[in-house]
Amino acid sequence: MTKTPLALCSKLKTTNHLNATTKQLPFQYLPGFEHIKPQLQRQQNKEFCKNSKSNFHITREDDRLEKQKPSIMATETCTQAYGEPSYWDNRYSNESGPFDWYQKYHSLAPLINLYVSRHHRILAVGCGNSAFSEGMVNDGYEDVVNVDISSVVIEAMQKKYCNRPQLKYVRMDVRDMCAFETCSFDAVLDKGTLDSLLCGNNSRENATRMLEEVWRVLKENGVYILVTYGAPTYRLSLLKRSFSLIKLHVIEKFVSEKTTDAPKWDLLKPVPFDNNVSPLETVLGQNPDVHYIYICTKDSSLNPDQKHDAAVE
């Protein structure tokens, strides 16, 4: 689960596997964005780009794209090349070390431990060359399956971890995970993959297909853990189409392993909110410098219409 500002908009490695010729969709057509003022959309994109840059390895190509950012943001679109599996194959062929999206395992471990047991079967979507799953296994997790659309990175990770049977790597498109049986995972982890789909071609369709597949492969009462830069205003309506029980946690960006300072936010304490997300500003303030972590629990007892209308915890 691993990129840079536009590379994140780009993590479309899970998109366009079937057809990359369709026209780019602007941000205002993303699920949950329909009633958001354009200037707020631009602010969200710029905030993400600004805060992502220092957290990830930046290639020369990323620097070039960063210089192009103003003109790209002006059209509210992302770079189509990032939706090509071939782009990621080429990129991973030229990258030398692992990097993680948003947060590393050490910073999220307490929350992962809270919701996921060591014996659970876990699926990490859009794994890239992240060391996150390795951190989980080092922490005692016994079965972590990792998928990514890039054959290059999957082959590299299979070779790297050939002596770690707890880690499995499979090339797969998250929009179609038919190789996995229904109700086969206790938890699905996502750091940036859904965000990338929302930045790419056919964003509405692709994000919906991914979440439908996540729902399908989860066991009853299993959890989908989404780490994202997207505030509830931008993510909640989409998530509620599949999940009825949603909790929200937040964590400061760029948490250092060496820091001794007390965190501003209690990672293990859910942020209270309901269908009216505006009170969140009272709790977090405007434009808080945090990553949002949605804990979405599968509950098949509700029919689709009920799921969409159910109250959020």
ABEGO torsion letter per residue (X at the ends): XXXBAAAAAAAAAABGAABAABBBBBAAABBGAAABBAAAAAAAAAAAAAAAAAABBBBAAAAAAAAAAAAAAAAGBBBAAAABAAAAAAAAAABABBBBBGBBAAAAAAAAAAABBAABBBBBBGAEABAAAAAAAAAGBABBBBBBABAAAAAAAAAAAAABAABBBBBBBAABAAABBBGABABBBBBGAAAAAAABBGAAAAAAAAAAAAAAABBBGBBBBBBBABBAAAAAAAAAAABABBBBBBBBBGBBAABABBBABBAABBBBBBABAAAAAAAAEBGBBBBBBBBBBBBAABBAAAAAABBBX
